[in-house]
Every structure is written in C-alpha cells, then in structure tokens.
Amino acid sequence: MQTLSKSDVEKYYESVSFLRSIVTLFQTMQFGQGNWRPVQTGVILATNAILELAEEVLSNNLQFLLTSRLTQDCLENLFSTVRLKTATPSIREFRNSLKIITVAQCLKTPRNSTHLVDEAQFLANYIEKIGSDKEE
C-alpha cells in the first residue's frame, strides 16, 4: 500500500480494515513459547501511527497520504551507496563518501530543467580525482 485517500471511500475503508487486521494479527501472534517480540511492538506502533496520521491528514482537507514516504528506504539507499566502495567504512570514509554523493546529486540535471548543462561533468571528475589522490 502506498496511498491512503478518501476519494474512493470504499477502497479507503478496505485499506484501513486491512491495516487494523495487521495490528490484530501482531497482537495475537506468538513466538516460541508465547514470548512477546520487539518486532510485534514495532509493527503495531508503526501501523497505528499510519492510521492516526491518515485520519488527521485526510480530515484537514488534504487529498491523500503517501504512506511509502514514511519509510526509511531513502536512508537505506544512501547507506548502500556509501557501502559500494567499502563494506564497513570508517567515519572519515563515510563522511567523504557522503560529500561526494551529495555533490553528485547536485550535478544531476532534472529532465524538466530550463537551463543548459554546463561543465558539471568536469567538476565531478575533479572531485573523484581528488578523492583517489588522497587514498594513494
């Protein structure tokens, strides 16, 4: 599920019902000898937060809530990009990789941009050269 919206009320209530059934499932789920697990608390809290947030957002004249934007996928993607070069980077390596990734994001020209592409590629190559010189 990625969107909650009251534009199709039937589908909205179907989605809310599904999310509530997930909460019930995790409340009654038992692991091993009936021990409570942290994953249960996490799923219940996250699901209830989404339900309450959706009700708040949609009752204030907003049309929809993009639930996929509430995850940490973008953060995980960043960490995976940093770890492409080194599986377990030091603090210095992480900081330098983060700087390079940040600059690279700024150098990418959006498709609907109204300006011409300049010598940004040269700047990116220069930054990579500086990084490789320091490593040697």
N, CA, C and O atoms as a GROMACS GRO file, in nm:
protein
  544
    1MET      N    1   0.085  -0.118   0.000
    1MET     CA    2   0.000   0.000   0.000
    1MET      C    3   0.089   0.124   0.000
    1MET      O    4   0.185   0.134   0.076
    2GLN      N    5   0.054   0.216  -0.087
    2GLN     CA    6   0.135   0.337  -0.092
    2GLN      C    7   0.054   0.463  -0.068
    2GLN      O    8   0.108   0.566  -0.028
    3THR      N    9  -0.076   0.457  -0.093
    3THR     CA   10  -0.158   0.577  -0.080
    3THR      C   11  -0.285   0.548  -0.003
    3THR      O   12  -0.352   0.447  -0.026
    4LEU      N   13  -0.319   0.638   0.088
    4LEU     CA   14  -0.449   0.636   0.154
    4LEU      C   15  -0.521   0.763   0.111
    4LEU      O   16  -0.468   0.873   0.125
    5SER      N   17  -0.641   0.745   0.059
    5SER     CA   18  -0.718   0.858   0.011
    5SER      C   19  -0.866   0.830   0.029
    5SER      O   20  -0.910   0.716   0.017
    6LYS      N   21  -0.942   0.935   0.057
    6LYS     CA   22  -1.087   0.920   0.071
    6LYS      C   23  -1.161   0.950  -0.058
    6LYS      O   24  -1.283   0.960  -0.059
    7SER      N   25  -1.085   0.965  -0.169
    7SER     CA   26  -1.152   0.989  -0.297
    7SER      C   27  -1.235   0.868  -0.338
    7SER      O   28  -1.341   0.883  -0.400
    8ASP      N   29  -1.190   0.747  -0.304
    8ASP     CA   30  -1.268   0.625  -0.321
    8ASP      C   31  -1.290   0.571  -0.180
    8ASP      O   32  -1.208   0.496  -0.127
    9VAL      N   33  -1.402   0.610  -0.118
    9VAL     CA   34  -1.428   0.581   0.022
    9VAL      C   35  -1.428   0.431   0.050
    9VAL      O   36  -1.378   0.387   0.154
   10GLU      N   37  -1.483   0.353  -0.040
   10GLU     CA   38  -1.487   0.207  -0.019
   10GLU      C   39  -1.346   0.148  -0.012
   10GLU      O   40  -1.316   0.066   0.075
   11LYS      N   41  -1.260   0.191  -0.102
   11LYS     CA   42  -1.122   0.143  -0.104
   11LYS      C   43  -1.047   0.191   0.020
   11LYS      O   44  -0.965   0.118   0.076
   12TYR      N   45  -1.076   0.314   0.064
   12TYR     CA   46  -1.012   0.367   0.184
   12TYR      C   47  -1.046   0.281   0.305
   12TYR      O   48  -0.956   0.241   0.379
   13TYR      N   49  -1.174   0.252   0.325
   13TYR     CA   50  -1.214   0.172   0.440
   13TYR      C   51  -1.165   0.028   0.430
   13TYR      O   52  -1.139  -0.036   0.532
   14GLU      N   53  -1.151  -0.023   0.309
   14GLU     CA   54  -1.092  -0.155   0.289
   14GLU      C   55  -0.945  -0.155   0.332
   14GLU      O   56  -0.899  -0.249   0.397
   15SER      N   57  -0.873  -0.050   0.297
   15SER     CA   58  -0.732  -0.039   0.336
   15SER      C   59  -0.718  -0.024   0.487
   15SER      O   60  -0.631  -0.087   0.548
   16VAL      N   61  -0.802   0.059   0.547
   16VAL     CA   62  -0.798   0.079   0.692
   16VAL      C   63  -0.830  -0.052   0.763
   16VAL      O   64  -0.767  -0.086   0.863
   17SER      N   65  -0.928  -0.124   0.713
   17SER     CA   66  -0.964  -0.254   0.772
   17SER      C   67  -0.847  -0.351   0.763
   17SER      O   68  -0.820  -0.424   0.858
   18PHE      N   69  -0.778  -0.352   0.649
   18PHE     CA   70  -0.662  -0.440   0.634
   18PHE      C   71  -0.554  -0.404   0.736
   18PHE      O   72  -0.497  -0.493   0.799
   19LEU      N   73  -0.525  -0.274   0.752
   19LEU     CA   74  -0.423  -0.231   0.846
   19LEU      C   75  -0.460  -0.268   0.990
   19LEU      O   76  -0.374  -0.307   1.068
   20ARG      N   77  -0.587  -0.255   1.023
   20ARG     CA   78  -0.632  -0.294   1.158
   20ARG      C   79  -0.619  -0.444   1.179
   20ARG      O   80  -0.589  -0.490   1.290
   21SER      N   81  -0.642  -0.522   1.072
   21SER     CA   82  -0.626  -0.667   1.085
   21SER      C   83  -0.478  -0.703   1.106
   21SER      O   84  -0.448  -0.802   1.174
   22ILE      N   85  -0.388  -0.625   1.049
   22ILE     CA   86  -0.244  -0.647   1.073
   22ILE      C   87  -0.211  -0.622   1.219
   22ILE      O   88  -0.136  -0.699   1.280
   23VAL      N   89  -0.267  -0.516   1.277
   23VAL     CA   90  -0.244  -0.487   1.419
   23VAL      C   91  -0.295  -0.603   1.503
   23VAL      O   92  -0.226  -0.649   1.594
   24THR      N   93  -0.415  -0.652   1.474
   24THR     CA   94  -0.472  -0.764   1.549
   24THR      C   95  -0.385  -0.889   1.534
   24THR      O   96  -0.360  -0.960   1.631
   25LEU      N   97  -0.339  -0.915   1.413
   25LEU     CA   98  -0.254  -1.030   1.389
   25LEU      C   99  -0.128  -1.025   1.474
   25LEU      O  100  -0.091  -1.124   1.536
   26PHE      N  101  -0.061  -0.910   1.477
   26PHE     CA  102   0.063  -0.899   1.553
   26PHE      C  103   0.039  -0.895   1.704
   26PHE      O  104   0.128  -0.930   1.781
   27GLN      N  105  -0.081  -0.853   1.746
   27GLN     CA  106  -0.112  -0.856   1.889
   27GLN      C  107  -0.133  -0.999   1.938
   27GLN      O  108  -0.101  -1.031   2.052
   28THR      N  109  -0.186  -1.084   1.852
   28THR     CA  110  -0.216  -1.222   1.892
   28THR      C  111  -0.107  -1.322   1.852
   28THR      O  112  -0.113  -1.438   1.893
   29MET      N  113  -0.011  -1.279   1.775
   29MET     CA  114   0.096  -1.367   1.729
   29MET      C  115   0.182  -1.414   1.846
   29MET      O  116   0.210  -1.338   1.938
   30GLN      N  117   0.224  -1.541   1.841
   30GLN     CA  118   0.309  -1.595   1.945
   30GLN      C  119   0.434  -1.655   1.884
   30GLN      O  120   0.428  -1.726   1.783
   31PHE      N  121   0.548  -1.627   1.944
   31PHE     CA  122   0.676  -1.681   1.901
   31PHE      C  123   0.725  -1.779   2.007
   31PHE      O  124   0.714  -1.752   2.127
   32GLY      N  125   0.778  -1.891   1.963
   32GLY     CA  126   0.835  -1.986   2.058
   32GLY      C  127   0.732  -2.028   2.161
   32GLY      O  128   0.631  -2.089   2.128
   33GLN      N  129   0.759  -1.995   2.285
   33GLN     CA  130   0.669  -2.033   2.395
   33GLN      C  131   0.579  -1.917   2.435
   33GLN      O  132   0.547  -1.900   2.553
   34GLY      N  133   0.538  -1.840   2.338
   34GLY     CA  134   0.444  -1.730   2.364
   34GLY      C  135   0.510  -1.601   2.407
   34GLY      O  136   0.443  -1.513   2.461
   35ASN      N  137   0.640  -1.587   2.383
   35ASN     CA  138   0.711  -1.465   2.422
   35ASN      C  139   0.678  -1.350   2.327
   35ASN      O  140   0.661  -1.370   2.206
   36TRP      N  141   0.671  -1.232   2.383
   36TRP     CA  142   0.647  -1.111   2.305
   36TRP      C  143   0.779  -1.068   2.242
   36TRP      O  144   0.882  -1.068   2.309
   37ARG      N  145   0.777  -1.030   2.115
   37ARG     CA  146   0.898  -0.990   2.044
   37ARG      C  147   0.893  -0.841   2.008
   37ARG      O  148   0.785  -0.787   1.986
   38PRO      N  149   1.009  -0.775   2.003
   38PRO     CA  150   1.013  -0.633   1.967
   38PRO      C  151   0.952  -0.604   1.830
   38PRO      O  152   0.897  -0.496   1.810
   39VAL      N  153   0.960  -0.698   1.737
   39VAL     CA  154   0.902  -0.675   1.605
   39VAL      C  155   0.750  -0.653   1.616
   39VAL      O  156   0.693  -0.577   1.538
   40GLN      N  157   0.688  -0.720   1.711
   40GLN     CA  158   0.544  -0.701   1.730
   40GLN      C  159   0.512  -0.557   1.772
   40GLN      O  160   0.421  -0.494   1.718
   41THR      N  161   0.588  -0.508   1.866
   41THR     CA  162   0.568  -0.370   1.912
   41THR      C  163   0.592  -0.273   1.797
   41THR      O  164   0.516  -0.178   1.779
   42GLY      N  165   0.698  -0.296   1.721
   42GLY     CA  166   0.731  -0.207   1.609
   42GLY      C  167   0.622  -0.201   1.504
   42GLY      O  168   0.584  -0.093   1.460
   43VAL      N  169   0.572  -0.317   1.463
   43VAL     CA  170   0.468  -0.321   1.360
   43VAL      C  171   0.339  -0.258   1.411
   43VAL      O  172   0.273  -0.183   1.339
   44ILE      N  173   0.303  -0.287   1.535
   44ILE     CA  174   0.180  -0.231   1.592
   44ILE      C  175   0.190  -0.078   1.603
   44ILE      O  176   0.097  -0.007   1.564
   45LEU      N  177   0.302  -0.029   1.655
   45LEU     CA  178   0.319   0.116   1.668
   45LEU      C  179   0.319   0.185   1.531
   45LEU      O  180   0.253   0.288   1.513
   46ALA      N  181   0.392   0.129   1.436
   46ALA     CA  182   0.401   0.190   1.303
   46ALA      C  183   0.266   0.191   1.232
   46ALA      O  184   0.228   0.290   1.170
   47THR      N  185   0.194   0.081   1.242
   47THR     CA  186   0.064   0.072   1.175
   47THR      C  187  -0.038   0.166   1.239
   47THR      O  188  -0.111   0.234   1.168
   48ASN      N  189  -0.041   0.170   1.372
   48ASN     CA  190  -0.132   0.263   1.439
   48ASN      C  191  -0.097   0.409   1.408
   48ASN      O  192  -0.186   0.492   1.392
   49ALA      N  193   0.032   0.438   1.399
   49ALA     CA  194   0.075   0.575   1.364
   49ALA      C  195   0.027   0.612   1.224
   49ALA      O  196  -0.019   0.724   1.202
   50ILE      N  197   0.037   0.520   1.130
   50ILE     CA  198  -0.010   0.546   0.993
   50ILE      C  199  -0.160   0.569   0.992
   50ILE      O  200  -0.208   0.661   0.924
   51LEU      N  201  -0.234   0.488   1.065
   51LEU     CA  202  -0.380   0.505   1.070
   51LEU      C  203  -0.419   0.640   1.129
   51LEU      O  204  -0.505   0.709   1.075
   52GLU      N  205  -0.356   0.678   1.238
   52GLU     CA  206  -0.388   0.806   1.302
   52GLU      C  207  -0.344   0.924   1.215
   52GLU      O  208  -0.416   1.023   1.203
   53LEU      N  209  -0.227   0.912   1.155
   53LEU     CA  210  -0.177   1.018   1.068
   53LEU      C  211  -0.268   1.035   0.946
   53LEU      O  212  -0.298   1.148   0.906
   54ALA      N  213  -0.312   0.924   0.888
   54ALA     CA  214  -0.402   0.930   0.772
   54ALA      C  215  -0.533   1.000   0.810
   54ALA      O  216  -0.583   1.083   0.735
   55GLU      N  217  -0.587   0.966   0.925
   55GLU     CA  218  -0.713   1.029   0.968
   55GLU      C  219  -0.694   1.179   0.988
   55GLU      O  220  -0.779   1.258   0.948
   56GLU      N  221  -0.583   1.216   1.050
   56GLU     CA  222  -0.553   1.359   1.073
   56GLU      C  223  -0.534   1.434   0.941
   56GLU      O  224  -0.592   1.541   0.921
   57VAL      N  225  -0.455   1.377   0.852
   57VAL     CA  226  -0.424   1.442   0.724
   57VAL      C  227  -0.550   1.454   0.638
   57VAL      O  228  -0.578   1.559   0.581
   58LEU      N  229  -0.625   1.346   0.628
   58LEU     CA  230  -0.741   1.344   0.540
   58LEU      C  231  -0.859   1.424   0.596
   58LEU      O  232  -0.946   1.467   0.521
   59SER      N  233  -0.862   1.445   0.726
   59SER     CA  234  -0.971   1.526   0.785
   59SER      C  235  -0.940   1.675   0.775
   59SER      O  236  -1.027   1.757   0.805
   60ASN      N  237  -0.820   1.711   0.734
   60ASN     CA  238  -0.781   1.851   0.719
   60ASN      C  239  -0.774   1.892   0.572
   60ASN      O  240  -0.687   1.969   0.533
   61ASN      N  241  -0.866   1.840   0.492
   61ASN     CA  242  -0.884   1.878   0.352
   61ASN      C  243  -0.765   1.844   0.261
   61ASN      O  244  -0.752   1.903   0.153
   62LEU      N  245  -0.681   1.752   0.301
   62LEU     CA  246  -0.576   1.704   0.211
   62LEU      C  247  -0.631   1.581   0.140
   62LEU      O  248  -0.712   1.507   0.196
   63GLN      N  249  -0.587   1.559   0.017
   63GLN     CA  250  -0.649   1.456  -0.065
   63GLN      C  251  -0.596   1.316  -0.040
   63GLN      O  252  -0.670   1.219  -0.056
   64PHE      N  253  -0.470   1.303  -0.001
   64PHE     CA  254  -0.414   1.169   0.016
   64PHE      C  255  -0.292   1.172   0.106
   64PHE      O  256  -0.236   1.278   0.135
   65LEU      N  257  -0.251   1.054   0.150
   65LEU     CA  258  -0.130   1.037   0.229
   65LEU      C  259  -0.047   0.929   0.159
   65LEU      O  260  -0.093   0.817   0.141
   66LEU      N  261   0.075   0.965   0.121
   66LEU     CA  262   0.165   0.869   0.058
   66LEU      C  263   0.240   0.794   0.168
   66LEU      O  264   0.340   0.843   0.221
   67THR      N  265   0.190   0.676   0.202
   67THR     CA  266   0.249   0.601   0.313
   67THR      C  267   0.391   0.553   0.283
   67THR      O  268   0.469   0.531   0.375
   68SER      N  269   0.423   0.536   0.156
   68SER     CA  270   0.559   0.491   0.123
   68SER      C  271   0.663   0.595   0.158
   68SER      O  272   0.781   0.562   0.172
   69ARG      N  273   0.622   0.720   0.173
   69ARG     CA  274   0.715   0.827   0.210
   69ARG      C  275   0.748   0.825   0.359
   69ARG      O  276   0.834   0.901   0.405
   70LEU      N  277   0.681   0.738   0.434
   70LEU     CA  278   0.702   0.732   0.578
   70LEU      C  279   0.807   0.627   0.615
   70LEU      O  280   0.829   0.601   0.733
   71THR      N  281   0.870   0.566   0.517
   71THR     CA  282   0.969   0.462   0.544
   71THR      C  283   1.110   0.518   0.540
   71THR      O  284   1.130   0.636   0.510
   72GLN      N  285   1.207   0.434   0.569
   72GLN     CA  286   1.347   0.475   0.568
   72GLN      C  287   1.418   0.425   0.443
   72GLN      O  288   1.541   0.412   0.444
   73ASP      N  289   1.346   0.396   0.337
   73ASP     CA  290   1.407   0.344   0.216
   73ASP      C  291   1.515   0.436   0.161
   73ASP      O  292   1.620   0.389   0.118
   74CYS      N  293   1.490   0.567   0.162
   74CYS     CA  294   1.590   0.659   0.106
   74CYS      C  295   1.718   0.656   0.189
   74CYS      O  296   1.827   0.666   0.135
   75LEU      N  297   1.705   0.641   0.320
   75LEU     CA  298   1.822   0.632   0.406
   75LEU      C  299   1.898   0.502   0.381
   75LEU      O  300   2.021   0.501   0.376
   76GLU      N  301   1.825   0.392   0.365
   76GLU     CA  302   1.888   0.264   0.334
   76GLU      C  303   1.959   0.269   0.199
   76GLU      O  304   2.067   0.212   0.184
   77ASN      N  305   1.899   0.337   0.102
   77ASN     CA  306   1.963   0.352  -0.029
   77ASN      C  307   2.094   0.430  -0.017
   77ASN      O  308   2.193   0.397  -0.082
   78LEU      N  309   2.094   0.533   0.066
   78LEU     CA  310   2.215   0.612   0.087
   78LEU      C  311   2.324   0.525   0.148
   78LEU      O  312   2.438   0.526   0.101
   79PHE      N  313   2.291   0.449   0.253
   79PHE     CA  314   2.390   0.363   0.318
   79PHE      C  315   2.444   0.259   0.221
   79PHE      O  316   2.563   0.228   0.221
   80SER      N  317   2.356   0.205   0.138
   80SER     CA  318   2.402   0.105   0.042
   80SER      C  319   2.495   0.167  -0.061
   80SER      O  320   2.590   0.102  -0.104
   81THR      N  321   2.469   0.291  -0.102
   81THR     CA  322   2.557   0.360  -0.196
   81THR      C  323   2.693   0.387  -0.132
   81THR      O  324   2.796   0.372  -0.198
   82VAL      N  325   2.695   0.427  -0.007
   82VAL     CA  326   2.821   0.451   0.064
   82VAL      C  327   2.900   0.322   0.075
   82VAL      O  328   3.022   0.322   0.061
   83ARG      N  329   2.831   0.210   0.098
   83ARG     CA  330   2.900   0.082   0.119
   83ARG      C  331   2.942   0.014  -0.011
   83ARG      O  332   3.005  -0.092  -0.008
   84LEU      N  333   2.908   0.073  -0.126
   84LEU     CA  334   2.951   0.015  -0.253
   84LEU      C  335   3.104   0.012  -0.261
   84LEU      O  336   3.163  -0.083  -0.311
   85LYS      N  337   3.166   0.117  -0.212
   85LYS     CA  338   3.312   0.129  -0.219
   85LYS      C  339   3.380   0.049  -0.108
   85LYS      O  340   3.476  -0.024  -0.133
   86THR      N  341   3.330   0.062   0.013
   86THR     CA  342   3.386  -0.009   0.129
   86THR      C  343   3.272  -0.068   0.210
   86THR      O  344   3.179   0.004   0.248
   87ALA      N  345   3.279  -0.197   0.237
   87ALA     CA  346   3.170  -0.264   0.309
   87ALA      C  347   3.147  -0.207   0.448
   87ALA      O  348   3.033  -0.186   0.489
   88THR      N  349   3.254  -0.180   0.520
   88THR     CA  350   3.243  -0.120   0.653
   88THR      C  351   3.335   0.003   0.658
   88THR      O  352   3.449  -0.006   0.702
   89PRO      N  353   3.283   0.117   0.613
   89PRO     CA  354   3.367   0.237   0.606
   89PRO      C  355   3.399   0.294   0.744
   89PRO      O  356   3.320   0.281   0.838
   90SER      N  357   3.515   0.356   0.753
   90SER     CA  358   3.549   0.430   0.875
   90SER      C  359   3.466   0.559   0.875
   90SER      O  360   3.398   0.590   0.777
   91ILE      N  361   3.474   0.631   0.983
   91ILE     CA  362   3.399   0.757   0.992
   91ILE      C  363   3.445   0.854   0.882
   91ILE      O  364   3.363   0.919   0.818
   92ARG      N  365   3.575   0.861   0.863
   92ARG     CA  366   3.630   0.950   0.760
   92ARG      C  367   3.584   0.907   0.620
   92ARG      O  368   3.543   0.990   0.539
   93GLU      N  369   3.590   0.775   0.591
   93GLU     CA  370   3.545   0.726   0.460
   93GLU      C  371   3.397   0.754   0.439
   93GLU      O  372   3.355   0.791   0.330
   94PHE      N  373   3.318   0.734   0.545
   94PHE     CA  374   3.174   0.761   0.535
   94PHE      C  375   3.149   0.908   0.505
   94PHE      O  376   3.070   0.941   0.416
   95ARG      N  377   3.216   0.996   0.579
   95ARG     CA  378   3.198   1.140   0.558
   95ARG      C  379   3.237   1.180   0.416
   95ARG      O  380   3.165   1.256   0.352
   96ASN      N  381   3.349   1.130   0.368
   96ASN     CA  382   3.394   1.165   0.233
   96ASN      C  383   3.298   1.111   0.127
   96ASN      O  384   3.267   1.180   0.030
   97SER      N  385   3.251   0.989   0.146
   97SER     CA  386   3.154   0.932   0.051
   97SER      C  387   3.025   1.013   0.051
   97SER      O  388   2.966   1.038  -0.054
   98LEU      N  389   2.981   1.053   0.169
   98LEU     CA  390   2.859   1.132   0.181
   98LEU      C  391   2.874   1.266   0.108
   98LEU      O  392   2.781   1.311   0.042
   99LYS      N  393   2.990   1.328   0.121
   99LYS     CA  394   3.015   1.455   0.049
   99LYS      C  395   3.007   1.434  -0.102
   99LYS      O  396   2.945   1.513  -0.173
  100ILE      N  397   3.071   1.329  -0.149
  100ILE     CA  398   3.072   1.302  -0.294
  100ILE      C  399   2.932   1.272  -0.345
  100ILE      O  400   2.893   1.321  -0.451
  101ILE      N  401   2.857   1.193  -0.270
  101ILE     CA  402   2.720   1.160  -0.311
  101ILE      C  403   2.634   1.287  -0.313
  101ILE      O  404   2.553   1.305  -0.404
  102THR      N  405   2.651   1.373  -0.213
  102THR     CA  406   2.574   1.497  -0.207
  102THR      C  407   2.605   1.587  -0.327
  102THR      O  408   2.513   1.642  -0.388
  103VAL      N  409   2.731   1.601  -0.359
  103VAL     CA  410   2.770   1.684  -0.474
  103VAL      C  411   2.716   1.621  -0.603
  103VAL      O  412   2.667   1.692  -0.691
  104ALA      N  413   2.725   1.490  -0.614
  104ALA     CA  414   2.677   1.423  -0.734
  104ALA      C  415   2.527   1.446  -0.753
  104ALA      O  416   2.480   1.459  -0.866
  105GLN      N  417   2.452   1.451  -0.644
  105GLN     CA  418   2.307   1.478  -0.652
  105GLN      C  419   2.282   1.616  -0.710
  105GLN      O  420   2.186   1.637  -0.785
  106CYS      N  421   2.367   1.711  -0.673
  106CYS     CA  422   2.350   1.848  -0.723
  106CYS      C  423   2.388   1.860  -0.870
  106CYS      O  424   2.339   1.949  -0.939
  107LEU      N  425   2.475   1.773  -0.918
  107LEU     CA  426   2.523   1.782  -1.056
  107LEU      C  427   2.428   1.718  -1.156
  107LEU      O  428   2.442   1.740  -1.276
  108LYS      N  429   2.333   1.642  -1.109
  108LYS     CA  430   2.239   1.575  -1.198
  108LYS      C  431   2.132   1.675  -1.242
  108LYS      O  432   2.064   1.735  -1.159
  109THR      N  433   2.118   1.693  -1.373
  109THR     CA  434   2.023   1.790  -1.426
  109THR      C  435   1.884   1.727  -1.436
  109THR      O  436   1.869   1.622  -1.498
  110PRO      N  437   1.782   1.790  -1.376
  110PRO     CA  438   1.647   1.737  -1.386
  110PRO      C  439   1.598   1.739  -1.531
  110PRO      O  440   1.639   1.825  -1.610
  111ARG      N  441   1.510   1.646  -1.567
  111ARG     CA  442   1.458   1.638  -1.704
  111ARG      C  443   1.378   1.762  -1.744
  111ARG      O  444   1.384   1.805  -1.859
  112ASN      N  445   1.306   1.818  -1.650
  112ASN     CA  446   1.222   1.933  -1.682
  112ASN      C  447   1.292   2.066  -1.654
  112ASN      O  448   1.226   2.168  -1.635
  113SER      N  449   1.424   2.064  -1.652
  113SER     CA  450   1.503   2.183  -1.622
  113SER      C  451   1.496   2.282  -1.738
  113SER      O  452   1.481   2.243  -1.854
  114THR      N  453   1.506   2.411  -1.706
  114THR     CA  454   1.503   2.514  -1.809
  114THR      C  455   1.642   2.570  -1.839
  114THR      O  456   1.654   2.662  -1.920
  115HIS      N  457   1.745   2.516  -1.775
  115HIS     CA  458   1.880   2.566  -1.802
  115HIS      C  459   1.962   2.462  -1.878
  115HIS      O  460   1.932   2.343  -1.876
  116LEU      N  461   2.065   2.509  -1.942
  116LEU     CA  462   2.151   2.421  -2.020
  116LEU      C  463   2.253   2.353  -1.930
  116LEU      O  464   2.289   2.407  -1.825
  117VAL      N  465   2.299   2.236  -1.970
  117VAL     CA  466   2.401   2.164  -1.896
  117VAL      C  467   2.535   2.234  -1.916
  117VAL      O  468   2.572   2.264  -2.030
  118ASP      N  469   2.606   2.261  -1.808
  118ASP     CA  470   2.737   2.326  -1.820
  118ASP      C  471   2.847   2.222  -1.804
  118ASP      O  472   2.828   2.105  -1.840
  119GLU      N  473   2.960   2.261  -1.753
  119GLU     CA  474   3.074   2.170  -1.740
  119GLU      C  475   3.068   2.092  -1.608
  119GLU      O  476   3.172   2.066  -1.548
  120ALA      N  477   2.950   2.055  -1.563
  120ALA     CA  478   2.935   1.985  -1.435
  120ALA      C  479   3.008   1.851  -1.435
  120ALA      O  480   3.059   1.810  -1.331
  121GLN      N  481   3.014   1.784  -1.547
  121GLN     CA  482   3.081   1.655  -1.554
  121GLN      C  483   3.229   1.671  -1.520
  121GLN      O  484   3.287   1.586  -1.451
  122PHE      N  485   3.289   1.779  -1.568
  122PHE     CA  486   3.429   1.806  -1.536
  122PHE      C  487   3.448   1.821  -1.386
  122PHE      O  488   3.545   1.770  -1.330
  123LEU      N  489   3.356   1.891  -1.319
  123LEU     CA  490   3.365   1.912  -1.175
  123LEU      C  491   3.356   1.778  -1.102
  123LEU      O  492   3.431   1.754  -1.007
  124ALA      N  493   3.266   1.690  -1.146
  124ALA     CA  494   3.252   1.559  -1.082
  124ALA      C  495   3.380   1.478  -1.099
  124ALA      O  496   3.424   1.413  -1.004
  125ASN      N  497   3.440   1.481  -1.216
  125ASN     CA  498   3.566   1.410  -1.239
  125ASN      C  499   3.677   1.467  -1.151
  125ASN      O  500   3.762   1.392  -1.102
  126TYR      N  501   3.677   1.597  -1.132
  126TYR     CA  502   3.778   1.662  -1.049
  126TYR      C  503   3.766   1.614  -0.904
  126TYR      O  504   3.867   1.585  -0.840
  127ILE      N  505   3.644   1.606  -0.855
  127ILE     CA  506   3.622   1.562  -0.717
  127ILE      C  507   3.667   1.416  -0.701
  127ILE      O  508   3.730   1.382  -0.601
  128GLU      N  509   3.634   1.330  -0.799
  128GLU     CA  510   3.678   1.191  -0.793
  128GLU      C  511   3.831   1.183  -0.793
  128GLU      O  512   3.888   1.101  -0.721
  129LYS      N  513   3.897   1.266  -0.873
  129LYS     CA  514   4.042   1.266  -0.880
  129LYS      C  515   4.102   1.306  -0.746
  129LYS      O  516   4.198   1.244  -0.701
  130ILE      N  517   4.046   1.406  -0.683
  130ILE     CA  518   4.095   1.449  -0.552
  130ILE      C  519   4.083   1.335  -0.453
  130ILE      O  520   4.176   1.309  -0.377
  131GLY      N  521   3.968   1.266  -0.454
  131GLY     CA  522   3.947   1.154  -0.362
  131GLY      C  523   4.045   1.041  -0.385
  131GLY      O  524   4.095   0.984  -0.289
  132SER      N  525   4.074   1.009  -0.510
  132SER     CA  526   4.168   0.900  -0.539
  132SER      C  527   4.311   0.940  -0.505
  132SER      O  528   4.390   0.855  -0.464
  133ASP      N  529   4.346   1.068  -0.521
  133ASP     CA  530   4.480   1.115  -0.483
  133ASP      C  531   4.503   1.102  -0.334
  133ASP      O  532   4.612   1.064  -0.291
  134LYS      N  533   4.402   1.134  -0.254
  134LYS     CA  534   4.416   1.125  -0.108
  134LYS      C  535   4.432   0.981  -0.063
  134LYS      O  536   4.504   0.954   0.033
  135GLU      N  537   4.364   0.889  -0.132
  135GLU     CA  538   4.372   0.747  -0.093
  135GLU      C  539   4.510   0.690  -0.121
  135GLU      O  540   4.558   0.604  -0.047
  136GLU      N  541   4.573   0.737  -0.229
  136GLU     CA  542   4.706   0.688  -0.265
  136GLU      C  543   4.808   0.742  -0.168
  136GLU      O  544   4.927   0.713  -0.180
   0.00000   0.00000   0.00000
